[in-house]
Protein backbone atom coordinates (compact mmCIF):
# COMPACT_ATOMS: atom_id res chain seq x y z
CA UNK A 1 0.00 0.00 0.00
CA UNK A 2 1.28 3.42 -0.97
CA UNK A 3 0.56 6.79 0.63
CA UNK A 4 -1.86 8.76 -1.57
CA UNK A 5 -1.69 12.04 0.37
CA UNK A 6 0.52 13.80 -2.20
CA UNK A 7 -1.78 12.76 -5.05
CA UNK A 8 -4.80 13.99 -3.07
CA UNK A 9 -3.06 17.37 -2.70
CA UNK A 10 -2.50 17.61 -6.47
CA UNK A 11 -6.14 16.68 -7.08
CA UNK A 12 -7.32 19.31 -4.58
CA UNK A 13 -5.19 21.95 -6.34
CA UNK A 14 -6.75 20.79 -9.63
CA UNK A 15 -10.26 21.15 -8.14
CA UNK A 16 -9.53 24.55 -6.57
CA UNK A 17 -8.30 25.96 -9.85
CA UNK A 18 -11.56 25.10 -11.57
CA UNK A 19 -13.60 27.10 -9.08
CA UNK A 20 -11.37 29.97 -8.14
CA UNK A 21 -9.73 30.87 -11.47
CA UNK A 22 -6.36 30.23 -9.88
CA UNK A 23 -3.73 29.65 -12.59
CA UNK A 24 -2.50 26.61 -10.65
CA UNK A 25 -4.02 24.05 -13.03
CA UNK A 26 -0.85 24.45 -15.09
CA UNK A 27 1.13 23.43 -12.02
CA UNK A 28 -0.79 20.16 -11.60
CA UNK A 29 -0.12 18.92 -15.15
CA UNK A 30 3.21 17.87 -16.58
CA UNK A 31 4.36 19.84 -19.64
CA UNK A 32 3.90 16.70 -21.76
CA UNK A 33 0.40 15.93 -20.43
CA UNK A 34 -2.32 15.11 -22.95
CA UNK A 35 -6.09 15.29 -22.47
CA UNK A 36 -8.69 13.25 -24.32
CA UNK A 37 -12.44 13.58 -24.84
CA UNK A 38 -15.07 13.68 -27.56
CA UNK A 39 -15.70 16.67 -29.79
CA UNK A 40 -18.62 18.59 -28.36
CA UNK A 41 -18.73 16.20 -25.39
CA UNK A 42 -20.87 13.81 -27.46
CA UNK A 43 -20.10 10.07 -27.34
CA UNK A 44 -20.61 9.86 -31.09
CA UNK A 45 -18.26 12.81 -31.60
CA UNK A 46 -14.76 12.68 -32.97
CA UNK A 47 -11.83 12.05 -30.64
CA UNK A 48 -10.44 15.34 -29.35
CA UNK A 49 -6.89 15.59 -27.99
CA UNK A 50 -5.51 18.67 -26.24
CA UNK A 51 -2.01 19.44 -25.08
CA UNK A 52 -1.50 21.04 -21.69
CA UNK A 53 -1.14 24.59 -22.99
CA UNK A 54 -4.37 24.45 -25.01
CA UNK A 55 -6.35 22.88 -22.17
CA UNK A 56 -5.07 25.37 -19.59
CA UNK A 57 -6.14 28.23 -21.88
CA UNK A 58 -9.65 26.78 -22.12
CA UNK A 59 -9.92 25.90 -18.42
CA UNK A 60 -8.87 29.33 -17.20
CA UNK A 61 -11.35 31.06 -19.54
CA UNK A 62 -14.40 29.20 -18.21
CA UNK A 63 -16.71 31.30 -16.07
CA UNK A 64 -16.46 30.75 -12.34
CA UNK A 65 -18.77 31.33 -9.40
CA UNK A 66 -21.04 28.30 -9.77
CA UNK A 67 -21.65 25.98 -6.78
CA UNK A 68 -18.84 23.54 -6.00
CA UNK A 69 -19.07 19.80 -6.33
CA UNK A 70 -16.01 17.58 -6.36
CA UNK A 71 -15.35 14.00 -5.42
CA UNK A 72 -12.37 11.68 -5.48
CA UNK A 73 -13.97 8.34 -6.35
CA UNK A 74 -10.78 6.25 -6.31
CA UNK A 75 -7.00 6.30 -6.38
CA UNK A 76 -5.17 3.16 -7.50
CA UNK A 77 -1.41 2.70 -7.62
CA UNK A 78 0.24 0.63 -10.33
CA UNK A 79 3.60 1.01 -8.58
CA UNK A 80 5.46 3.44 -6.34
CA UNK A 81 5.67 6.11 -9.07
CA UNK A 82 2.46 5.63 -11.08
CA UNK A 83 -1.22 5.90 -10.18
CA UNK A 84 -4.68 6.48 -11.61
CA UNK A 85 -7.48 8.51 -10.02
CA UNK A 86 -11.15 8.77 -10.90
CA UNK A 87 -12.69 12.09 -9.91
CA UNK A 88 -15.91 14.00 -10.47
CA UNK A 89 -16.07 17.77 -10.72
CA UNK A 90 -18.77 20.26 -11.62
CA UNK A 91 -17.93 22.88 -14.23
CA UNK A 92 -20.83 25.29 -14.67
CA UNK A 93 -23.83 23.07 -15.55
CA UNK A 94 -21.81 19.96 -16.41
CA UNK A 95 -20.65 17.13 -14.16
CA UNK A 96 -17.39 15.75 -15.50
CA UNK A 97 -15.92 12.38 -14.68
CA UNK A 98 -12.15 12.57 -15.13
CA UNK A 99 -9.72 9.67 -15.24
CA UNK A 100 -6.36 11.16 -14.24
CA UNK A 101 -3.10 9.28 -14.79
CA UNK A 102 -0.24 10.30 -12.51
CA UNK A 103 3.51 9.78 -12.54
CA UNK A 104 6.01 10.78 -9.90
CA UNK A 105 8.82 12.62 -11.69
CA UNK A 106 11.51 14.90 -10.30
CA UNK A 107 10.30 14.28 -6.75
CA UNK A 108 6.63 15.16 -7.22
CA UNK A 109 3.37 13.84 -8.65
CA UNK A 110 2.11 15.15 -12.00
CA UNK A 111 -1.07 14.61 -13.99
CA UNK A 112 0.23 13.01 -17.19
CA UNK A 113 -3.06 12.24 -18.94
CA UNK A 114 -6.73 13.01 -18.52
CA UNK A 115 -9.65 11.22 -20.15
CA UNK A 116 -12.93 12.97 -19.44
CA UNK A 117 -16.61 13.04 -20.25
CA UNK A 118 -19.35 15.34 -19.04
CA UNK A 119 -23.06 14.98 -18.41
CA UNK A 120 -25.60 17.68 -17.59
CA UNK A 121 -25.60 18.64 -13.92
CA UNK A 122 -28.87 17.58 -12.37
CA UNK A 123 -30.12 19.55 -9.40
DSSP file (Angstrom, degrees, kcal/mol; ACC not computed):
  #  RESIDUE AA STRUCTURE BP1 BP2  ACC     N-H-->O    O-->H-N    N-H-->O    O-->H-N    TCO  KAPPA ALPHA  PHI   PSI    X-CA   Y-CA   Z-CA
    1    1 A X              0   0    0      0, 0.0     2,-0.3     0, 0.0     0, 0.0   0.000 360.0 360.0 360.0 134.9    0.0    0.0    0.0
    2    2 A X        -     0   0    0     77,-0.1     2,-0.5     2,-0.0    75,-0.1  -0.762 360.0-104.7-109.0 155.3    1.3    3.4   -1.0
    3    3 A X        -     0   0    0     -2,-0.3     3,-0.3     1,-0.1     4,-0.2  -0.670  29.0-172.8 -79.2 122.2    0.6    6.8    0.6
    4    4 A X     >  +     0   0    0     -2,-0.5     4,-2.6     1,-0.2     5,-0.2   0.308  55.4 104.5 -98.7   9.3   -1.9    8.8   -1.6
    5    5 A X  H  > S+     0   0    0      1,-0.2     4,-1.7     2,-0.2    -1,-0.2   0.864  80.1  49.7 -62.6 -37.1   -1.7   12.0    0.4
    6    6 A X  H  > S+     0   0    0     -3,-0.3     4,-1.9     2,-0.2    -1,-0.2   0.892 111.6  48.7 -69.3 -38.0    0.5   13.8   -2.2
    7    7 A X  H  > S+     0   0    0     -4,-0.2     4,-2.6     1,-0.2    -2,-0.2   0.915 108.6  53.8 -66.1 -41.9   -1.8   12.8   -5.0
    8    8 A X  H  X S+     0   0    0     -4,-2.6     4,-2.5     1,-0.2    -1,-0.2   0.872 106.9  52.6 -59.3 -36.9   -4.8   14.0   -3.1
    9    9 A X  H  X S+     0   0    0     -4,-1.7     4,-2.3     2,-0.2    -1,-0.2   0.915 109.3  48.1 -65.2 -43.5   -3.1   17.4   -2.7
   10   10 A X  H  X S+     0   0    0     -4,-1.9     4,-2.3     2,-0.2    -2,-0.2   0.922 112.4  49.6 -62.6 -43.2   -2.5   17.6   -6.5
   11   11 A X  H  X S+     0   0    0     -4,-2.6     4,-2.7     2,-0.2    -2,-0.2   0.908 109.6  51.0 -62.9 -41.5   -6.1   16.7   -7.1
   12   12 A X  H  X S+     0   0    0     -4,-2.5     4,-3.0     2,-0.2    -1,-0.2   0.907 109.8  49.7 -63.7 -40.5   -7.3   19.3   -4.6
   13   13 A X  H  X S+     0   0    0     -4,-2.3     4,-2.0     2,-0.2    -1,-0.2   0.904 110.7  51.2 -61.4 -40.8   -5.2   22.0   -6.3
   14   14 A X  H  X S+     0   0    0     -4,-2.3     4,-1.2     2,-0.2    -2,-0.2   0.924 112.9  45.2 -60.9 -47.0   -6.8   20.8   -9.6
   15   15 A X  H  X S+     0   0    0     -4,-2.7     4,-1.0     1,-0.2     3,-0.5   0.945 111.2  52.6 -61.2 -49.3  -10.3   21.1   -8.1
   16   16 A X  H >X S+     0   0    0     -4,-3.0     4,-2.4     1,-0.3     3,-0.6   0.864 104.6  56.2 -58.8 -38.3   -9.5   24.5   -6.6
   17   17 A X  H 3X S+     0   0    0     -4,-2.0     4,-1.2     1,-0.2     5,-0.4   0.891 102.1  56.5 -61.1 -40.1   -8.3   26.0   -9.9
   18   18 A X  H 3< S+     0   0    0     -4,-1.2    -1,-0.2    -3,-0.5    -2,-0.2   0.776 117.4  33.2 -64.5 -26.6  -11.6   25.1  -11.6
   19   19 A X  H << S+     0   0    0     -4,-1.0    46,-0.6    -3,-0.6    -2,-0.2   0.739 123.9  39.2-100.5 -27.4  -13.6   27.1   -9.1
   20   20 A X  H  < S-     0   0    0     -4,-2.4    -2,-0.2    -5,-0.2    -3,-0.2   0.345  96.9-121.4-111.3   6.2  -11.4   30.0   -8.1
   21   21 A X     <  +     0   0    0     -4,-1.2     2,-0.3     1,-0.2    -4,-0.1   0.793  54.7 160.7  57.2  28.5   -9.7   30.9  -11.5
   22   22 A X    >   -     0   0    0     -5,-0.4     3,-0.8    -6,-0.4    -1,-0.2  -0.653  45.9-133.2 -77.7 134.8   -6.4   30.2   -9.9
   23   23 A X  T >  S+     0   0    0     -2,-0.3     3,-1.3     1,-0.2     4,-0.3   0.381  80.8 105.9 -72.2  10.0   -3.7   29.7  -12.6
   24   24 A X  T >>  +     0   0    0      1,-0.3     3,-1.4     2,-0.2     4,-0.6   0.603  50.8  85.0 -67.9 -12.6   -2.5   26.6  -10.7
   25   25 A X  H X> S+     0   0    0     -3,-0.8     3,-1.1     1,-0.3     4,-0.9   0.870  87.0  57.7 -58.2 -33.0   -4.0   24.0  -13.0
   26   26 A X  H <4 S+     0   0    0     -3,-1.3    -1,-0.3     1,-0.2    -2,-0.2   0.787 102.3  55.3 -64.6 -26.3   -0.8   24.5  -15.1
   27   27 A X  H <4 S+     0   0    0     -3,-1.4    -1,-0.2    -4,-0.3    -2,-0.2   0.570 103.2  54.5 -84.7  -8.8    1.1   23.4  -12.0
   28   28 A X  H << S+     0   0    0     -3,-1.1    83,-2.7    -4,-0.6     2,-0.4   0.664 101.2  67.9 -93.6 -18.5   -0.8   20.2  -11.6
   29   29 A X  E  < S-a  111   0A   0     -4,-0.9    83,-0.2    81,-0.2     2,-0.0  -0.848  83.1-121.1-109.2 136.8   -0.1   18.9  -15.2
   30   30 A X  E >   -     0   0A   0     81,-2.3     3,-2.2    -2,-0.4    22,-0.1  -0.359  30.6-112.1 -66.4 151.8    3.2   17.9  -16.6
   31   31 A X  E 3  S+     0   0A   0      1,-0.3    21,-0.3    21,-0.1    22,-0.2   0.759 119.6  48.5 -58.9 -24.9    4.4   19.8  -19.6
   32   32 A X  E 3  S+     0   0A   0     19,-0.1    -1,-0.3    20,-0.1    80,-0.1   0.269  84.0 132.3 -98.8  10.9    3.9   16.7  -21.8
   33   33 A X  E <   -     0   0A   0     -3,-2.2    19,-1.0    78,-0.2     2,-0.3  -0.294  39.1-159.7 -63.4 146.0    0.4   15.9  -20.4
   34   34 A X  E     -aB 113  51A   0     78,-1.6    80,-1.7    17,-0.2     2,-0.4  -0.953   2.4-153.2-126.6 149.8   -2.3   15.1  -22.9
   35   35 A X  E     -aB 114  50A   0     15,-2.4    15,-2.6    -2,-0.3     2,-0.4  -0.970   9.4-162.5-127.8 138.9   -6.1   15.3  -22.5
   36   36 A X  E     +aB 115  49A   0     78,-3.3    80,-2.3    -2,-0.4     2,-0.3  -0.956  24.3 126.9-128.5 137.5   -8.7   13.2  -24.3
   37   37 A X  E     - B   0  48A   0     11,-2.2    11,-3.5    -2,-0.4     2,-0.4  -0.904  54.4 -75.9-161.5-169.5  -12.4   13.6  -24.8
   38   38 A X  E >   - B   0  47A   0     78,-0.3     3,-2.4    -2,-0.3     9,-0.2  -0.807  51.4 -97.9-101.5 144.1  -15.1   13.7  -27.6
   39   39 A X  G >  S+     0   0    0      7,-3.4     3,-1.3    -2,-0.4     6,-0.1  -0.384 111.9   4.2 -56.1 129.2  -15.7   16.7  -29.8
   40   40 A X  G 3  S-     0   0    0      1,-0.2    -1,-0.3    -2,-0.1     3,-0.1   0.635 119.7 -84.8  67.2  13.5  -18.6   18.6  -28.4
   41   41 A X  G <  S+     0   0    0     -3,-2.4     2,-0.4     1,-0.2    -1,-0.2   0.824  92.6 136.9  57.6  33.3  -18.7   16.2  -25.4
   42   42 A X    X   -     0   0    0     -3,-1.3     3,-2.5     4,-0.1    -1,-0.2  -0.942  58.5-137.7-112.7 131.1  -20.9   13.8  -27.5
   43   43 A X  T 3  S+     0   0    0     -2,-0.4    -1,-0.1     1,-0.3    -4,-0.1   0.755 108.1  50.2 -60.8 -22.7  -20.1   10.1  -27.3
   44   44 A X  T 3  S+     0   0    0     -5,-0.1    -1,-0.3    -6,-0.1    -5,-0.0   0.427  94.4 107.0 -91.4   1.6  -20.6    9.9  -31.1
   45   45 A X  S <  S-     0   0    0     -3,-2.5     2,-0.1     1,-0.1    -5,-0.1  -0.193  80.8 -87.3 -74.4 168.8  -18.3   12.8  -31.6
   46   46 A X        -     0   0    0      1,-0.1    -7,-3.4    -8,-0.1    -4,-0.1  -0.401  51.9 -91.0 -72.1 151.8  -14.8   12.7  -33.0
   47   47 A X  E     -B   38   0A   0     -9,-0.2     2,-0.4    -2,-0.1    -9,-0.2  -0.444  43.2-158.8 -62.1 133.5  -11.8   12.1  -30.6
   48   48 A X  E     -B   37   0A   0    -11,-3.5   -11,-2.2    -2,-0.1     2,-0.4  -0.977   8.1-171.4-119.9 130.5  -10.4   15.3  -29.4
   49   49 A X  E     -B   36   0A   0     -2,-0.4     2,-0.4   -13,-0.2   -13,-0.2  -0.986   2.8-173.0-125.4 128.4   -6.9   15.6  -28.0
   50   50 A X  E     -B   35   0A   0    -15,-2.6   -15,-2.4    -2,-0.4     2,-0.2  -0.902  16.9-137.3-116.7 146.7   -5.5   18.7  -26.2
   51   51 A X  E  >  -B   34   0A   0     -2,-0.4     4,-2.4   -17,-0.2     5,-0.2  -0.519  38.7 -98.2 -88.2 171.5   -2.0   19.4  -25.1
   52   52 A X  H  > S+     0   0    0    -19,-1.0     4,-2.9   -21,-0.3     5,-0.3   0.916 120.8  52.1 -57.2 -47.8   -1.5   21.0  -21.7
   53   53 A X  H  > S+     0   0    0    -22,-0.2     4,-1.9     1,-0.2    -1,-0.2   0.906 111.9  45.5 -60.6 -44.0   -1.1   24.6  -23.0
   54   54 A X  H  > S+     0   0    0      2,-0.2     4,-1.8     1,-0.2    -1,-0.2   0.934 114.7  47.7 -64.6 -46.3   -4.4   24.5  -25.0
   55   55 A X  H  X S+     0   0    0     -4,-2.4     4,-3.3     1,-0.2     5,-0.2   0.915 109.7  52.1 -63.3 -43.4   -6.3   22.9  -22.2
   56   56 A X  H  X S+     0   0    0     -4,-2.9     4,-2.4     1,-0.2    -1,-0.2   0.900 107.9  53.0 -60.6 -40.5   -5.1   25.4  -19.6
   57   57 A X  H  < S+     0   0    0     -4,-1.9     4,-0.5    -5,-0.3    -1,-0.2   0.897 113.9  42.3 -61.0 -40.4   -6.1   28.2  -21.9
   58   58 A X  H >X S+     0   0    0     -4,-1.8     3,-1.1     2,-0.2     4,-0.7   0.938 114.2  50.8 -69.9 -47.8   -9.6   26.8  -22.1
   59   59 A X  H >< S+     0   0    0     -4,-3.3     3,-0.6     1,-0.3    -2,-0.2   0.858 109.9  48.8 -62.4 -37.6   -9.9   25.9  -18.4
   60   60 A X  T 3< S+     0   0    0     -4,-2.4    -1,-0.3    -5,-0.2    -2,-0.2   0.601 107.7  56.3 -80.9  -9.0   -8.9   29.3  -17.2
   61   61 A X  T <4 S+     0   0    0     -3,-1.1    -1,-0.2    -4,-0.5    -2,-0.2   0.553  81.7 107.2 -95.6  -8.6  -11.4   31.1  -19.5
   62   62 A X  S << S-     0   0    0     -4,-0.7    30,-0.0    -3,-0.6   -41,-0.0  -0.448  81.5-103.0 -70.5 139.6  -14.4   29.2  -18.2
   63   63 A X        -     0   0    0     -2,-0.1     2,-0.2     1,-0.1     3,-0.2  -0.303  40.0-157.5 -62.1 146.5  -16.7   31.3  -16.1
   64   64 A X        +     0   0    0      1,-0.1   -45,-0.1    -3,-0.1   -44,-0.1  -0.602  56.1  78.8-116.8 177.1  -16.5   30.8  -12.3
   65   65 A X        +     0   0    0    -46,-0.6     2,-0.1     1,-0.4    -1,-0.1   0.430  59.8 128.0 102.4   0.4  -18.8   31.3   -9.4
   66   66 A X  S    S-     0   0    0     -3,-0.2    -1,-0.4     1,-0.1    27,-0.0  -0.474  72.5 -77.7 -82.7 161.2  -21.0   28.3   -9.8
   67   67 A X        -     0   0    0     -2,-0.1     2,-0.2     1,-0.1    -1,-0.1  -0.262  52.8-113.6 -61.0 144.6  -21.6   26.0   -6.8
   68   68 A X        +     0   0    0     -3,-0.1     2,-0.3    23,-0.1    -1,-0.1  -0.535  38.8 164.4 -80.5 141.7  -18.8   23.5   -6.0
   69   69 A X        +     0   0    0     21,-0.3    21,-2.4    -2,-0.2     2,-0.3  -0.872  10.7 153.3-150.4 127.6  -19.1   19.8   -6.3
   70   70 A X  E     +C   89   0A   0     -2,-0.3     2,-0.3    19,-0.2    19,-0.2  -0.989  12.1 178.3-152.0 147.1  -16.0   17.6   -6.4
   71   71 A X  E     -C   88   0A   0     17,-2.4    17,-2.7    -2,-0.3     2,-0.8  -0.964  25.2-144.4-154.1 132.8  -15.3   14.0   -5.4
   72   72 A X  E     -C   87   0A   0     -2,-0.3    15,-0.2    15,-0.2     3,-0.1  -0.896  21.8-179.5 -93.7 111.4  -12.4   11.7   -5.5
   73   73 A X  E     -     0   0A   0     13,-2.3     2,-0.3    -2,-0.8    14,-0.2   0.875  60.4 -16.3 -81.2 -40.3  -14.0    8.3   -6.3
   74   74 A X  E     -C   86   0A   0     12,-1.6    12,-2.2     2,-0.0     2,-0.4  -0.989  44.3-158.2-162.2 154.9  -10.8    6.3   -6.3
   75   75 A X  E     -C   85   0A   0     -2,-0.3     2,-0.4    10,-0.2    10,-0.2  -0.975  19.3-177.5-135.4 123.8   -7.0    6.3   -6.4
   76   76 A X  E     -C   84   0A   0      8,-3.1     8,-2.8    -2,-0.4     2,-0.4  -0.985  15.1-145.0-125.9 130.7   -5.2    3.2   -7.5
   77   77 A X  E     -C   83   0A   0     -2,-0.4     6,-0.3     6,-0.2     3,-0.1  -0.750  13.8-173.7 -92.6 138.7   -1.4    2.7   -7.6
   78   78 A X  E    S-     0   0A   0      4,-2.2     2,-0.3    -2,-0.4     5,-0.2   0.438  77.9 -29.4-102.1  -5.4    0.2    0.6  -10.3
   79   79 A X  E >  S-C   82   0A   0      3,-1.2     3,-1.0     1,-0.0    -1,-0.4  -0.943  85.7 -66.6 173.3-176.6    3.6    1.0   -8.6
   80   80 A X  T 3  S+     0   0    0     -2,-0.3     3,-0.0     1,-0.2    -1,-0.0   0.718 131.3  32.6 -67.6 -19.4    5.5    3.4   -6.3
   81   81 A X  T 3  S+     0   0    0      1,-0.1    23,-2.2    22,-0.1     2,-0.3   0.153 112.6  61.4-125.0  18.7    5.7    6.1   -9.1
   82   82 A X  E <   +CD  79 103A   0     -3,-1.0    -4,-2.2    21,-0.2    -3,-1.2  -0.995  53.5 156.8-147.7 140.0    2.5    5.6  -11.1
   83   83 A X  E     -CD  77 102A   0     19,-1.8    19,-3.4    -2,-0.3     2,-0.4  -0.976  26.4-140.9-156.3 163.7   -1.2    5.9  -10.2
   84   84 A X  E     -CD  76 101A   0     -8,-2.8    -8,-3.1    -2,-0.3     2,-0.4  -0.996  16.2-168.1-131.6 137.4   -4.7    6.5  -11.6
   85   85 A X  E     -CD  75 100A   0     15,-2.8    15,-3.1    -2,-0.4     2,-0.5  -0.969  11.9-152.5-126.3 143.5   -7.5    8.5  -10.0
   86   86 A X  E     +CD  74  99A   0    -12,-2.2   -13,-2.3    -2,-0.4   -12,-1.6  -0.971  28.3 169.5-110.8 125.3  -11.2    8.8  -10.9
   87   87 A X  E     -CD  72  98A   0     11,-2.6    11,-2.8    -2,-0.5     2,-0.4  -0.915  25.9-146.4-133.6 159.4  -12.7   12.1   -9.9
   88   88 A X  E     +CD  71  97A   0    -17,-2.7   -17,-2.4    -2,-0.3     2,-0.3  -0.984  21.8 172.3-124.9 140.0  -15.9   14.0  -10.5
   89   89 A X  E     -CD  70  96A   0      7,-2.2     7,-2.9    -2,-0.4     2,-0.4  -0.990  27.7-129.3-150.1 137.2  -16.1   17.8  -10.7
   90   90 A X  E     - D   0  95A   0    -21,-2.4     2,-0.4    -2,-0.3   -21,-0.3  -0.735  20.1-176.7 -87.2 132.1  -18.8   20.3  -11.6
   91   91 A X  E >   - D   0  94A   0      3,-2.9     3,-1.7    -2,-0.4     2,-0.2  -0.950  65.0 -56.1-128.1 109.3  -17.9   22.9  -14.2
   92   92 A X  T 3  S-     0   0    0     -2,-0.4   -25,-0.1     1,-0.3   -28,-0.0  -0.413 123.2 -15.5  53.7-116.7  -20.8   25.3  -14.7
   93   93 A X  T 3  S+     0   0    0     -2,-0.2    28,-2.9    -3,-0.1     2,-0.4   0.046 121.5  88.9-103.8  26.3  -23.8   23.1  -15.6
   94   94 A X  E <   -DE  91 120A   0     -3,-1.7    -3,-2.9    26,-0.3     2,-0.7  -0.979  62.1-149.3-126.7 135.8  -21.8   20.0  -16.4
   95   95 A X  E     -DE  90 119A   0     24,-3.3    24,-2.0    -2,-0.4     2,-0.4  -0.914  23.2-160.6-101.7 113.5  -20.6   17.1  -14.2
   96   96 A X  E     -DE  89 118A   0     -7,-2.9    -7,-2.2    -2,-0.7     2,-0.6  -0.752  13.2-154.3 -96.4 139.4  -17.4   15.8  -15.5
   97   97 A X  E     -DE  88 117A   0     20,-2.6    20,-1.5    -2,-0.4     2,-0.4  -0.974  21.4-167.6-105.7 120.6  -15.9   12.4  -14.7
   98   98 A X  E     -DE  87 116A   0    -11,-2.8   -11,-2.6    -2,-0.6     2,-0.7  -0.915  18.2-156.6-113.5 133.7  -12.1   12.6  -15.1
   99   99 A X  E     -DE  86 115A   0     16,-2.9    16,-2.1    -2,-0.4     2,-0.5  -0.953  22.0-165.8-104.6 113.0   -9.7    9.7  -15.2
  100  100 A X  E     -DE  85 114A   0    -15,-3.1   -15,-2.8    -2,-0.7     2,-0.5  -0.887   9.0-155.9-107.7 124.3   -6.4   11.2  -14.2
  101  101 A X  E     -DE  84 113A   0     12,-2.6    11,-3.5    -2,-0.5    12,-1.2  -0.860  16.7-164.1 -98.4 131.5   -3.1    9.3  -14.8
  102  102 A X  E     -DE  83 111A   0    -19,-3.4   -19,-1.8    -2,-0.5     2,-0.3  -0.863  13.6-175.3-117.6 147.3   -0.2   10.3  -12.5
  103  103 A X  E     -DE  82 110A   0      7,-1.7     7,-2.3    -2,-0.3     2,-0.8  -0.993  25.5-130.6-135.1 144.4    3.5    9.8  -12.5
  104  104 A X  E     + E   0 109A   0    -23,-2.2     2,-0.4    -2,-0.3     5,-0.2  -0.854  40.9 162.9 -94.7 111.9    6.0   10.8   -9.9
  105  105 A X  E >   + E   0 108A   0      3,-2.4     3,-1.5    -2,-0.8    -2,-0.1  -0.981  59.4   3.6-131.6 141.1    8.8   12.6  -11.7
  106  106 A X  T 3  S-     0   0    0     -2,-0.4    -1,-0.1     1,-0.3     3,-0.1   0.841 132.8 -53.1  54.2  35.9   11.5   14.9  -10.3
  107  107 A X  T 3  S+     0   0    0      1,-0.2     2,-0.3    -3,-0.1    -1,-0.3   0.573 121.5  76.3  82.3  10.0   10.3   14.3   -6.8
  108  108 A X  E <  S- E   0 105A   0     -3,-1.5    -3,-2.4    -5,-0.0     2,-0.3  -0.978  78.9-102.3-149.1 163.0    6.6   15.2   -7.2
  109  109 A X  E     - E   0 104A   0     -2,-0.3     2,-0.3    -5,-0.2    -5,-0.2  -0.682  36.3-174.4 -88.2 137.3    3.4   13.8   -8.6
  110  110 A X  E     - E   0 103A   0     -7,-2.3    -7,-1.7    -2,-0.3     2,-0.6  -0.960  31.1-118.4-127.9 145.6    2.1   15.1  -12.0
  111  111 A X  E     +aE  29 102A   0    -83,-2.7   -81,-2.3    -2,-0.3    -9,-0.2  -0.779  35.0 175.0 -76.6 122.3   -1.1   14.6  -14.0
  112  112 A X  E     +     0   0A   0    -11,-3.5   -78,-1.6    -2,-0.6     2,-0.3   0.705  61.6  10.0-102.9 -27.5    0.2   13.0  -17.2
  113  113 A X  E     -aE  34 101A   0    -12,-1.2   -12,-2.6   -80,-0.2     2,-0.4  -0.994  57.0-163.6-153.3 150.1   -3.1   12.2  -18.9
  114  114 A X  E     -aE  35 100A   0    -80,-1.7   -78,-3.3    -2,-0.3     2,-0.5  -0.986   2.4-173.4-138.6 125.7   -6.7   13.0  -18.5
  115  115 A X  E     +aE  36  99A   0    -16,-2.1   -16,-2.9    -2,-0.4     2,-0.3  -0.985  25.2 172.9-113.7 127.7   -9.6   11.2  -20.2
  116  116 A X  E     - E   0  98A   0    -80,-2.3   -78,-0.3    -2,-0.5     2,-0.3  -0.950  23.8-178.6-142.1 156.9  -12.9   13.0  -19.4
  117  117 A X  E     - E   0  97A   0    -20,-1.5   -20,-2.6    -2,-0.3     2,-0.3  -0.980  16.1-149.2-150.6 141.3  -16.6   13.0  -20.2
  118  118 A X  E     - E   0  96A   0     -2,-0.3     2,-0.3   -22,-0.2   -22,-0.2  -0.868   8.9-171.6-118.4 149.5  -19.4   15.3  -19.0
  119  119 A X  E     - E   0  95A   0    -24,-2.0   -24,-3.3    -2,-0.3     3,-0.1  -0.937  44.1 -81.2-129.4 154.7  -23.1   15.0  -18.4
  120  120 A X  E     - E   0  94A   0     -2,-0.3     2,-0.3   -26,-0.2   -26,-0.3  -0.279  48.7-113.0 -57.0 137.5  -25.6   17.7  -17.6
  121  121 A X        -     0   0    0    -28,-2.9     2,-0.5   -30,-0.1    -1,-0.1  -0.568  30.8-152.5 -70.4 128.7  -25.6   18.6  -13.9
  122  122 A X              0   0    0     -2,-0.3    -1,-0.0     1,-0.1   -28,-0.0  -0.930 360.0 360.0-110.6 125.4  -28.9   17.6  -12.4
  123  123 A X              0   0    0     -2,-0.5    -1,-0.1     0, 0.0    -2,-0.0   0.456 360.0 360.0 -71.0 360.0  -30.1   19.5   -9.4
